[in-house]
Amino acid sequence: MAQIIQLSDHFSYSKLLRFTLPSMVMMVFTSIYGVVDGIFVSNFVGKTPFAAINLIMPLLMFLGIVGFMFGSGGSALIAKTIGENDNEKANRIFSMLVLVGILSGIVLGVLGYILVRPVAIMLGATGKLLNDSVVYGQIVLVALPFFTLQNMFQSLFVTAERPKMGLLVTVISGVLNILLDIVFILLFDWGLMGAAFATVLSQVVGGVIPVFYFAFPNTSLLRIVKPLFDFKALWQTTVNGMSEFFSTVSMTVVSALYNYQLMKYIGEDGVAAYGVIMYITFIFFTLFIGFCMVSAPIVSYNYGARNDEELKNVFLKSVHIIALISAGLVIVTQFLARPLALLFAGYDSDLRELTVMAFRIYSISFLLAGFNGYVSSFFTALNNGVVSAVLATARTLVFETIAVLVLPLVFGLDGIWFAVILAEIMALVLSLLMLRKYKERYHYV
C-alpha cells in the first residue's frame, strides 16, 4: 500500500505531482461532466436552451461563491492551525464552516430564486430565451446548499490529506450527472428541465457524501465535531477567501459583460459561441485550479510551522510545473479547437466556425493565466487574503472589463476575443510586482 503523503513532508517534483494529481483529475472530471451537460443540451435540446444556460450561469456561479470562499479561505486557516499543532481547534473551525456553508446556501438559494427573472431580463433575454433561463436557474437553485458544500469540500479534502477521497466523490457525482442526462433528456425527453434535474441530483450527492464521511470516525486530519462559533476564525476565513470571492464576482460580472457585448455585436450565436468557449476553457483551466487548490495547504502548513526552506521549495517547484502545463495547453488547444467545437455545434456550420476562430484566440491566454492564478492562490495560502483579492479582482474585474469594453471599439468582434489576452498581460505585471514586494516578509525566494 502506498504511503500517505502528509503536509509535513519534503516535496520533490514527483511527490508534489503525486499529491496534486488526484485533485487535478478531480477538477478536470468535474468540468467534463459539466461540459457533457452542455453537449446534451446543445445537440439534443437546442441552441436557444444552450444559450439560456450560459446566459444565467454567471448568476448561479455567483450564488455558489461562498462555497469556494469558505473552502479556500478555511483550508488555509485550518492547515495553518494544524501546522501550529492545534488539531482540536482545527476541527472546531472545520465544523463551524460546514454549518455556516449550509445556512449560507439556503439563504442565497432563496434570494437567487427571486432574482433569476430580473437578472435574465437585465442581460437582454426575451421570449423563449428568457423563459428557458428562468426555468433552468430556478430548478438548479434548489440544490444550492449542496452545491456550496461540494465546492467547500474540494479544498477541505486536501487539507484533511485525503485528495483521493475528494476525487472519488467527484467521480460519483459526475457519473451520476451524465447518466441522469441520458435518462432525463434522451429517454424521458424532459429537455432543459431534464438537464436541470440531473444537475440538482448530482450536486445533492456531491454535497452529502463528504458530510457523512467527516461526521463519522475516519483516519483523516479532520472530523465534524460539535461546532463552536468563532467569529475571529470566521472573519479570518472570509479574509483568506476574499480572492475567491472577488474572483468569482469578477468573472460573473465579466461573463455578463461578454454576453452583453456579443449580443450587441453578433446576437444569440455570439452568446452560444462564448458558452462553448467557457465550457472548453474550464476543462483545461481546471488543471491550474486543481494544482493551486492542493498545493495551497502545503504552503499554509509550512507557513504556520515557520519552515521557510520548504516554503521556498514548494513555491519554486510549483512555478516550474505551472509553466510546463501552460505551454502544453496552448499547443494542445490550437489543435483541438475544431474537434471540440464539433462536439457542441456540429449541427450549425456558422456557429462552429465562429467558435473555432474565437477559441484559438482566447486559448493563447493560458500561457499566462496559470501563473497569475497561482500567485493569487499562493497569497491566500499565506493567509494574506487582501493581496490575493487585489490580484484576483484586478485581473478580471478591472483589466478584463477595460479590455472587453475598449478593444471592440478598435478591432470589432475580434477585440472581444483578444480582451482576455491583454488582461492576463496586465495581470502578470501586477503579480510580479506583488511577489517582489512581499518576498522579505514571507521568505518564499
FIKE-329206 format. One record per residue (C-alpha): residue number from 1; residue in one letter; x, y, z. Coordinates in nm, 3 decimals. Each point is the difference from the previous one (the first is absolute). Layout:
residues N
<site NUM, A, <X, Y, Z>>
...
//
This chain:
residues 445
<site 1, M, <0.000, 0.000, 0.000>>
<site 2, A, <0.139, 0.340, -0.097>>
<site 3, Q, <0.093, 0.222, 0.291>>
<site 4, I, <-0.230, 0.297, 0.059>>
<site 5, I, <0.165, 0.328, -0.092>>
<site 6, Q, <-0.018, 0.248, 0.290>>
<site 7, L, <0.006, 0.379, 0.004>>
<site 8, S, <0.313, -0.015, 0.216>>
<site 9, D, <0.200, -0.197, -0.263>>
<site 10, H, <0.284, 0.137, -0.210>>
<site 11, F, <-0.133, 0.027, -0.355>>
<site 12, S, <0.199, -0.103, -0.305>>
<site 13, Y, <-0.146, 0.060, -0.346>>
<site 14, S, <-0.124, -0.360, 0.001>>
<site 15, K, <-0.164, 0.021, 0.341>>
<site 16, L, <-0.158, 0.338, -0.073>>
<site 17, L, <-0.151, -0.137, -0.321>>
<site 18, R, <-0.121, -0.318, 0.171>>
<site 19, F, <-0.166, 0.207, 0.273>>
<site 20, T, <-0.162, 0.249, -0.237>>
<site 21, L, <-0.095, -0.238, -0.283>>
<site 22, P, <-0.319, -0.147, 0.160>>
<site 23, S, <-0.149, 0.345, 0.046>>
<site 24, M, <0.110, 0.112, -0.346>>
<site 25, V, <-0.176, -0.305, -0.144>>
<site 26, M, <-0.297, 0.072, 0.230>>
<site 27, M, <-0.033, 0.355, -0.131>>
<site 28, V, <0.036, -0.110, -0.361>>
<site 29, F, <-0.265, -0.266, 0.052>>
<site 30, T, <-0.229, 0.257, 0.162>>
<site 31, S, <0.037, 0.224, -0.301>>
<site 32, I, <-0.053, -0.287, -0.243>>
<site 33, Y, <-0.331, -0.105, 0.147>>
<site 34, G, <-0.105, 0.365, -0.010>>
<site 35, V, <0.103, 0.008, -0.365>>
<site 36, V, <-0.192, -0.320, -0.071>>
<site 37, D, <-0.304, 0.181, 0.140>>
<site 38, G, <0.057, 0.275, -0.257>>
<site 39, I, <0.056, -0.247, -0.284>>
<site 40, F, <-0.330, -0.175, 0.074>>
<site 41, V, <-0.194, 0.327, 0.015>>
<site 42, S, <0.164, 0.149, -0.309>>
<site 43, N, <-0.040, -0.309, -0.218>>
<site 44, F, <-0.325, -0.152, 0.127>>
<site 45, V, <-0.198, 0.294, 0.142>>
<site 46, G, <0.107, 0.293, -0.218>>
<site 47, K, <0.215, 0.308, -0.045>>
<site 48, T, <-0.235, 0.234, 0.186>>
<site 49, P, <-0.019, -0.214, 0.319>>
<site 50, F, <0.380, -0.033, -0.013>>
<site 51, A, <0.035, 0.378, -0.028>>
<site 52, A, <-0.249, 0.035, 0.290>>
<site 53, I, <0.218, -0.213, 0.229>>
<site 54, N, <0.306, 0.207, -0.084>>
<site 55, L, <-0.190, 0.325, 0.044>>
<site 56, I, <-0.115, -0.084, 0.354>>
<site 57, M, <0.309, -0.199, 0.106>>
<site 58, P, <0.191, 0.307, 0.132>>
<site 59, L, <-0.277, 0.058, 0.256>>
<site 60, L, <0.007, -0.365, 0.110>>
<site 61, M, <0.378, 0.009, 0.040>>
<site 62, F, <-0.023, 0.327, 0.193>>
<site 63, L, <-0.248, -0.150, 0.246>>
<site 64, G, <0.222, -0.305, 0.050>>
<site 65, I, <0.296, 0.220, 0.079>>
<site 66, V, <-0.009, -0.049, 0.377>>
<site 67, G, <0.097, -0.363, -0.050>>
<site 68, F, <0.321, 0.096, -0.181>>
<site 69, M, <0.066, 0.278, 0.252>>
<site 70, F, <-0.048, -0.211, 0.313>>
<site 71, G, <0.179, -0.293, -0.163>>
<site 72, S, <0.317, 0.180, -0.102>>
<site 73, G, <0.005, 0.248, 0.288>>
<site 74, G, <-0.084, -0.263, 0.258>>
<site 75, S, <0.250, -0.244, -0.146>>
<site 76, A, <0.279, 0.257, 0.041>>
<site 77, L, <-0.094, 0.073, 0.362>>
<site 78, I, <-0.056, -0.365, 0.095>>
<site 79, A, <0.330, -0.115, -0.156>>
<site 80, K, <0.185, 0.284, 0.176>>
<site 81, T, <-0.166, -0.101, 0.330>>
<site 82, I, <0.104, -0.363, -0.051>>
<site 83, G, <0.354, 0.123, -0.072>>
<site 84, E, <-0.014, 0.173, 0.340>>
<site 85, N, <-0.089, -0.340, 0.158>>
<site 86, D, <-0.354, 0.093, 0.107>>
<site 87, N, <-0.212, -0.273, -0.162>>
<site 88, E, <-0.290, 0.047, 0.243>>
<site 89, K, <-0.041, 0.362, -0.103>>
<site 90, A, <0.035, -0.099, -0.367>>
<site 91, N, <-0.295, -0.241, 0.034>>
<site 92, R, <-0.214, 0.263, 0.173>>
<site 93, I, <0.066, 0.247, -0.282>>
<site 94, F, <-0.069, -0.269, -0.260>>
<site 95, S, <-0.333, -0.096, 0.158>>
<site 96, M, <-0.111, 0.361, 0.035>>
<site 97, L, <0.070, 0.065, -0.368>>
<site 98, V, <-0.205, -0.302, -0.109>>
<site 99, L, <-0.300, 0.134, 0.195>>
<site 100, V, <0.048, 0.356, -0.125>>
<site 101, G, <0.028, -0.131, -0.357>>
<site 102, I, <-0.334, -0.181, 0.024>>
<site 103, L, <-0.181, 0.302, 0.146>>
<site 104, S, <0.156, 0.235, -0.258>>
<site 105, G, <-0.107, -0.229, -0.283>>
<site 106, I, <-0.361, 0.001, 0.120>>
<site 107, V, <-0.019, 0.380, 0.031>>
<site 108, L, <0.169, 0.064, -0.334>>
<site 109, G, <-0.212, -0.265, -0.172>>
<site 110, V, <-0.319, 0.180, 0.101>>
<site 111, L, <0.145, 0.335, -0.107>>
<site 112, G, <0.111, -0.143, -0.334>>
<site 113, Y, <-0.341, -0.151, -0.070>>
<site 114, I, <-0.147, 0.350, 0.023>>
<site 115, L, <0.273, 0.163, -0.211>>
<site 116, V, <0.018, -0.242, -0.294>>
<site 117, R, <-0.263, 0.171, -0.216>>
<site 118, P, <0.110, 0.364, 0.061>>
<site 119, V, <0.364, -0.092, -0.068>>
<site 120, A, <-0.085, -0.185, -0.323>>
<site 121, I, <-0.204, 0.300, -0.120>>
<site 122, M, <0.286, 0.235, 0.093>>
<site 123, L, <0.235, -0.210, -0.215>>
<site 124, G, <-0.229, 0.045, -0.299>>
<site 125, A, <-0.192, -0.329, 0.001>>
<site 126, T, <-0.347, 0.003, -0.155>>
<site 127, G, <-0.256, -0.254, -0.115>>
<site 128, K, <0.113, -0.364, 0.007>>
<site 129, L, <0.354, 0.094, 0.104>>
<site 130, L, <-0.140, 0.176, 0.309>>
<site 131, N, <-0.236, -0.283, 0.087>>
<site 132, D, <0.271, -0.266, -0.035>>
<site 133, S, <0.244, 0.203, 0.213>>
<site 134, V, <-0.255, 0.033, 0.281>>
<site 135, V, <-0.108, -0.365, -0.008>>
<site 136, Y, <0.356, -0.135, 0.009>>
<site 137, G, <0.120, 0.248, 0.262>>
<site 138, Q, <-0.285, -0.050, 0.246>>
<site 139, I, <0.023, -0.380, -0.013>>
<site 140, V, <0.379, -0.008, 0.051>>
<site 141, L, <-0.019, 0.245, 0.293>>
<site 142, V, <-0.191, -0.260, 0.202>>
<site 143, A, <0.332, -0.180, 0.047>>
<site 144, L, <0.205, 0.309, 0.090>>
<site 145, P, <0.071, -0.110, 0.364>>
<site 146, F, <0.141, -0.328, -0.133>>
<site 147, F, <0.192, 0.176, -0.279>>
<site 148, T, <0.152, 0.227, 0.266>>
<site 149, L, <0.116, -0.302, 0.202>>
<site 150, Q, <0.134, -0.171, -0.313>>
<site 151, N, <0.213, 0.305, -0.079>>
<site 152, M, <0.124, 0.026, 0.360>>
<site 153, F, <0.105, -0.363, 0.029>>
<site 154, Q, <0.208, 0.012, -0.320>>
<site 155, S, <0.259, 0.196, 0.200>>
<site 156, L, <-0.067, -0.150, 0.343>>
<site 157, F, <0.059, -0.360, -0.112>>
<site 158, V, <0.355, 0.106, -0.091>>
<site 159, T, <0.056, 0.164, 0.337>>
<site 160, A, <-0.119, -0.324, 0.160>>
<site 161, E, <0.273, -0.179, -0.203>>
<site 162, R, <-0.267, -0.191, -0.193>>
<site 163, P, <0.012, 0.142, -0.358>>
<site 164, K, <-0.083, -0.345, -0.143>>
<site 165, M, <-0.322, -0.006, 0.201>>
<site 166, G, <-0.089, 0.336, -0.152>>
<site 167, L, <0.064, -0.148, -0.344>>
<site 168, L, <-0.224, -0.299, 0.076>>
<site 169, V, <-0.290, 0.222, 0.110>>
<site 170, T, <0.037, 0.213, -0.312>>
<site 171, V, <0.007, -0.305, -0.228>>
<site 172, I, <-0.315, -0.139, 0.163>>
<site 173, S, <-0.179, 0.333, -0.033>>
<site 174, G, <0.120, 0.050, -0.357>>
<site 175, V, <-0.092, -0.347, -0.125>>
<site 176, L, <-0.343, 0.041, 0.159>>
<site 177, N, <-0.050, 0.332, -0.184>>
<site 178, I, <0.093, -0.156, -0.335>>
<site 179, L, <-0.225, -0.303, 0.052>>
<site 180, L, <-0.291, 0.219, 0.106>>
<site 181, D, <0.053, 0.222, -0.307>>
<site 182, I, <-0.039, -0.311, -0.215>>
<site 183, V, <-0.312, -0.111, 0.187>>
<site 184, F, <-0.173, 0.337, 0.038>>
<site 185, I, <0.089, 0.153, -0.338>>
<site 186, L, <0.026, -0.295, -0.240>>
<site 187, L, <-0.239, -0.254, 0.155>>
<site 188, F, <-0.258, 0.215, 0.181>>
<site 189, D, <0.027, 0.293, -0.244>>
<site 190, W, <-0.017, 0.257, 0.283>>
<site 191, G, <0.219, 0.245, -0.192>>
<site 192, L, <0.155, 0.288, 0.192>>
<site 193, M, <-0.183, -0.096, 0.320>>
<site 194, G, <0.160, -0.344, -0.022>>
<site 195, A, <0.347, 0.154, -0.011>>
<site 196, A, <-0.087, 0.216, 0.301>>
<site 197, F, <-0.131, -0.296, 0.203>>
<site 198, A, <0.312, -0.203, -0.086>>
<site 199, T, <0.219, 0.283, 0.128>>
<site 200, V, <-0.204, 0.035, 0.320>>
<site 201, L, <0.018, -0.370, 0.092>>
<site 202, S, <0.373, -0.024, -0.073>>
<site 203, Q, <0.070, 0.306, 0.218>>
<site 204, V, <-0.205, -0.148, 0.286>>
<site 205, V, <0.212, -0.316, -0.012>>
<site 206, G, <0.323, 0.203, -0.026>>
<site 207, G, <-0.092, 0.201, 0.308>>
<site 208, V, <-0.141, -0.275, 0.222>>
<site 209, I, <0.270, -0.270, -0.032>>
<site 210, P, <0.281, 0.217, 0.150>>
<site 211, V, <-0.223, 0.097, 0.294>>
<site 212, F, <-0.056, -0.366, 0.086>>
<site 213, Y, <0.369, -0.079, -0.048>>
<site 214, F, <0.117, 0.267, 0.243>>
<site 215, A, <-0.290, -0.051, 0.245>>
<site 216, F, <0.114, -0.352, 0.083>>
<site 217, P, <0.341, -0.121, 0.128>>
<site 218, N, <0.262, 0.011, -0.276>>
<site 219, T, <0.377, -0.004, -0.035>>
<site 220, S, <0.033, 0.350, -0.150>>
<site 221, L, <0.119, 0.315, 0.180>>
<site 222, L, <-0.354, 0.137, 0.025>>
<site 223, R, <-0.333, -0.105, 0.147>>
<site 224, I, <-0.332, 0.174, 0.059>>
<site 225, V, <-0.039, 0.069, 0.372>>
<site 226, K, <-0.240, 0.218, 0.198>>
<site 227, P, <0.043, 0.339, -0.167>>
<site 228, L, <0.099, 0.295, 0.217>>
<site 229, F, <-0.054, 0.339, -0.158>>
<site 230, D, <0.329, 0.186, -0.032>>
<site 231, F, <-0.049, 0.343, -0.153>>
<site 232, K, <0.374, 0.062, -0.028>>
<site 233, A, <0.054, -0.325, -0.192>>
<site 234, L, <-0.300, 0.071, -0.223>>
<site 235, W, <0.133, 0.347, -0.074>>
<site 236, Q, <0.348, -0.136, -0.078>>
<site 237, T, <-0.154, -0.262, -0.227>>
<site 238, T, <-0.197, 0.268, -0.180>>
<site 239, V, <0.307, 0.221, -0.041>>
<site 240, N, <0.208, -0.295, -0.120>>
<site 241, G, <-0.269, -0.091, -0.250>>
<site 242, M, <-0.050, 0.354, -0.125>>
<site 243, S, <0.194, -0.072, -0.316>>
<site 244, E, <-0.235, -0.287, -0.090>>
<site 245, F, <-0.298, 0.220, 0.087>>
<site 246, F, <0.115, 0.295, -0.208>>
<site 247, S, <0.132, -0.225, -0.273>>
<site 248, T, <-0.338, -0.171, -0.041>>
<site 249, V, <-0.187, 0.330, 0.028>>
<site 250, S, <0.233, 0.146, -0.261>>
<site 251, M, <-0.040, -0.297, -0.233>>
<site 252, T, <-0.376, 0.023, 0.042>>
<site 253, V, <-0.003, 0.369, -0.092>>
<site 254, V, <0.245, -0.049, -0.286>>
<site 255, S, <-0.193, -0.299, -0.138>>
<site 256, A, <-0.318, 0.206, 0.004>>
<site 257, L, <0.190, 0.281, -0.175>>
<site 258, Y, <0.129, -0.240, -0.268>>
<site 259, N, <-0.355, -0.122, -0.058>>
<site 260, Y, <-0.125, 0.359, -0.021>>
<site 261, Q, <0.269, 0.098, -0.251>>
<site 262, L, <-0.053, -0.312, -0.208>>
<site 263, M, <-0.375, 0.051, -0.009>>
<site 264, K, <0.068, 0.352, -0.128>>
<site 265, Y, <0.262, -0.095, -0.260>>
<site 266, I, <-0.125, -0.336, -0.130>>
<site 267, G, <-0.310, -0.116, 0.191>>
<site 268, E, <-0.096, -0.340, 0.141>>
<site 269, D, <0.274, -0.184, -0.195>>
<site 270, G, <0.262, 0.205, 0.182>>
<site 271, V, <-0.139, -0.097, 0.341>>
<site 272, A, <-0.012, -0.365, -0.105>>
<site 273, A, <0.359, 0.011, -0.129>>
<site 274, Y, <0.119, 0.165, 0.321>>
<site 275, G, <-0.180, -0.270, 0.196>>
<site 276, V, <0.184, -0.271, -0.191>>
<site 277, I, <0.332, 0.177, 0.061>>
<site 278, M, <-0.073, 0.028, 0.372>>
<site 279, Y, <-0.082, -0.370, 0.022>>
<site 280, I, <0.317, -0.100, -0.184>>
<site 281, T, <0.218, 0.254, 0.181>>
<site 282, F, <-0.125, -0.126, 0.335>>
<site 283, I, <0.114, -0.352, -0.084>>
<site 284, F, <0.357, 0.111, -0.061>>
<site 285, F, <0.014, 0.269, 0.266>>
<site 286, T, <-0.108, -0.248, 0.267>>
<site 287, L, <0.351, -0.147, -0.021>>
<site 288, F, <0.123, 0.330, 0.145>>
<site 289, I, <-0.285, 0.021, 0.249>>
<site 290, G, <0.060, -0.354, 0.122>>
<site 291, F, <0.373, 0.055, 0.039>>
<site 292, C, <-0.047, 0.330, 0.186>>
<site 293, M, <-0.268, -0.147, 0.225>>
<site 294, V, <0.220, -0.290, 0.110>>
<site 295, S, <0.334, 0.180, 0.027>>
<site 296, A, <-0.156, 0.278, 0.212>>
<site 297, P, <-0.036, -0.207, 0.323>>
<site 298, I, <0.367, -0.103, -0.031>>
<site 299, V, <0.096, 0.369, -0.013>>
<site 300, S, <-0.232, 0.083, 0.291>>
<site 301, Y, <0.135, -0.286, 0.212>>
<site 302, N, <0.363, 0.099, -0.052>>
<site 303, Y, <-0.082, 0.366, 0.057>>
<site 304, G, <-0.166, -0.092, 0.331>>
<site 305, A, <0.296, -0.225, 0.091>>
<site 306, R, <0.247, 0.279, -0.097>>
<site 307, N, <0.180, -0.238, -0.235>>
<site 308, D, <0.141, 0.256, -0.246>>
<site 309, E, <0.218, -0.243, -0.192>>
<site 310, E, <-0.290, -0.229, -0.089>>
<site 311, L, <-0.212, 0.303, -0.083>>
<site 312, K, <0.264, 0.109, -0.253>>
<site 313, N, <0.024, -0.353, -0.135>>
<site 314, V, <-0.375, -0.036, -0.058>>
<site 315, F, <-0.032, 0.347, -0.153>>
<site 316, L, <0.278, -0.046, -0.256>>
<site 317, K, <-0.104, -0.352, -0.099>>
<site 318, S, <-0.361, 0.114, -0.037>>
<site 319, V, <0.098, 0.285, -0.232>>
<site 320, H, <0.198, -0.241, -0.218>>
<site 321, I, <-0.290, -0.247, -0.019>>
<site 322, I, <-0.250, 0.278, -0.081>>
<site 323, A, <0.226, 0.127, -0.281>>
<site 324, L, <0.026, -0.347, -0.155>>
<site 325, I, <-0.378, -0.055, 0.015>>
<site 326, S, <-0.063, 0.347, -0.149>>
<site 327, A, <0.224, -0.055, -0.301>>
<site 328, G, <-0.148, -0.343, -0.064>>
<site 329, L, <-0.358, 0.127, 0.014>>
<site 330, V, <0.057, 0.279, -0.250>>
<site 331, I, <0.139, -0.250, -0.251>>
<site 332, V, <-0.269, -0.263, 0.060>>
<site 333, T, <-0.294, 0.242, -0.019>>
<site 334, Q, <0.105, 0.132, -0.340>>
<site 335, F, <-0.032, -0.352, -0.142>>
<site 336, L, <-0.317, -0.094, 0.190>>
<site 337, A, <-0.200, 0.316, -0.073>>
<site 338, R, <-0.188, -0.146, -0.296>>
<site 339, P, <-0.074, -0.350, 0.140>>
<site 340, L, <-0.127, 0.153, 0.325>>
<site 341, A, <-0.216, 0.253, -0.184>>
<site 342, L, <-0.152, -0.288, -0.199>>
<site 343, L, <-0.119, -0.162, 0.324>>
<site 344, F, <-0.214, 0.302, 0.082>>
<site 345, A, <-0.089, 0.152, -0.335>>
<site 346, G, <0.037, -0.268, -0.265>>
<site 347, Y, <-0.358, 0.074, -0.108>>
<site 348, D, <0.069, 0.369, -0.081>>
<site 349, S, <0.295, 0.081, -0.230>>
<site 350, D, <-0.006, 0.375, 0.068>>
<site 351, L, <0.000, -0.047, 0.377>>
<site 352, R, <0.271, -0.267, -0.030>>
<site 353, E, <0.236, 0.218, -0.202>>
<site 354, L, <-0.058, 0.298, 0.230>>
<site 355, T, <0.083, -0.218, 0.300>>
<site 356, V, <0.319, -0.141, -0.155>>
<site 357, M, <0.133, 0.344, -0.090>>
<site 358, A, <-0.088, 0.152, 0.337>>
<site 359, F, <0.138, -0.286, 0.207>>
<site 360, R, <0.337, -0.002, -0.180>>
<site 361, I, <0.040, 0.366, 0.093>>
<site 362, Y, <-0.137, -0.034, 0.354>>
<site 363, S, <0.215, -0.303, 0.090>>
<site 364, I, <0.326, 0.192, -0.047>>
<site 365, S, <-0.078, 0.152, 0.341>>
<site 366, F, <0.078, -0.339, 0.162>>
<site 367, L, <0.369, 0.085, -0.036>>
<site 368, L, <-0.032, 0.258, 0.281>>
<site 369, A, <-0.326, -0.091, 0.174>>
<site 370, G, <0.144, -0.291, 0.197>>
<site 371, F, <0.279, 0.205, 0.155>>
<site 372, N, <-0.230, 0.292, 0.084>>
<site 373, G, <-0.250, -0.234, 0.161>>
<site 374, Y, <0.271, -0.176, 0.198>>
<site 375, V, <0.142, 0.322, 0.142>>
<site 376, S, <-0.345, 0.103, 0.125>>
<site 377, S, <-0.052, -0.345, 0.154>>
<site 378, F, <0.349, 0.012, 0.153>>
<site 379, F, <-0.080, 0.317, 0.194>>
<site 380, T, <-0.326, -0.154, 0.119>>
<site 381, A, <0.202, -0.295, 0.131>>
<site 382, L, <0.224, 0.246, 0.185>>
<site 383, N, <-0.318, 0.129, 0.170>>
<site 384, N, <0.033, 0.334, -0.180>>
<site 385, G, <-0.345, 0.019, -0.151>>
<site 386, V, <0.025, 0.372, -0.070>>
<site 387, V, <0.290, -0.029, -0.247>>
<site 388, S, <-0.158, -0.308, -0.153>>
<site 389, A, <-0.329, 0.185, -0.044>>
<site 390, V, <0.173, 0.299, -0.159>>
<site 391, L, <0.168, -0.228, -0.253>>
<site 392, A, <-0.316, -0.196, -0.080>>
<site 393, T, <-0.221, 0.306, -0.027>>
<site 394, A, <0.242, 0.204, -0.209>>
<site 395, R, <0.055, -0.291, -0.237>>
<site 396, T, <-0.364, -0.038, -0.097>>
<site 397, L, <-0.225, 0.279, 0.126>>
<site 398, V, <0.246, 0.279, -0.084>>
<site 399, F, <0.230, -0.117, -0.280>>
<site 400, E, <-0.239, -0.229, -0.189>>
<site 401, T, <-0.292, 0.241, 0.033>>
<site 402, I, <0.207, 0.281, -0.146>>
<site 403, A, <0.125, -0.225, -0.280>>
<site 404, V, <-0.341, -0.139, -0.098>>
<site 405, L, <-0.147, 0.351, -0.012>>
<site 406, V, <0.287, 0.174, -0.183>>
<site 407, L, <0.142, -0.256, -0.245>>
<site 408, P, <-0.326, -0.055, -0.194>>
<site 409, L, <-0.009, 0.374, -0.071>>
<site 410, V, <0.329, -0.042, -0.186>>
<site 411, F, <-0.011, -0.359, -0.133>>
<site 412, G, <-0.372, -0.075, -0.008>>
<site 413, L, <-0.111, -0.355, 0.087>>
<site 414, D, <0.359, -0.134, 0.012>>
<site 415, G, <0.076, 0.251, 0.276>>
<site 416, I, <-0.238, -0.187, 0.230>>
<site 417, W, <0.199, -0.322, -0.039>>
<site 418, F, <0.339, 0.175, 0.041>>
<site 419, A, <-0.113, 0.174, 0.320>>
<site 420, V, <0.100, -0.286, 0.231>>
<site 421, I, <0.357, -0.006, -0.140>>
<site 422, L, <0.055, 0.369, 0.070>>
<site 423, A, <-0.149, -0.045, 0.348>>
<site 424, E, <0.239, -0.287, 0.083>>
<site 425, I, <0.301, 0.206, -0.115>>
<site 426, M, <-0.098, 0.284, 0.234>>
<site 427, A, <-0.066, -0.250, 0.281>>
<site 428, L, <0.347, -0.152, -0.050>>
<site 429, V, <0.164, 0.336, 0.064>>
<site 430, L, <-0.201, 0.045, 0.321>>
<site 431, S, <0.076, -0.356, 0.118>>
<site 432, L, <0.374, 0.050, -0.041>>
<site 433, L, <-0.015, 0.331, 0.185>>
<site 434, M, <-0.183, -0.160, 0.294>>
<site 435, L, <0.244, -0.292, 0.017>>
<site 436, R, <0.289, 0.243, 0.011>>
<site 437, K, <-0.164, 0.218, 0.266>>
<site 438, Y, <-0.074, -0.282, 0.248>>
<site 439, K, <0.300, -0.230, -0.045>>
<site 440, E, <0.173, 0.128, 0.315>>
<site 441, R, <-0.310, -0.053, 0.215>>
<site 442, Y, <-0.073, -0.359, -0.105>>
<site 443, H, <0.346, -0.125, -0.111>>
<site 444, Y, <-0.125, -0.199, -0.299>>
<site 445, V, <0.308, 0.081, -0.210>>
//
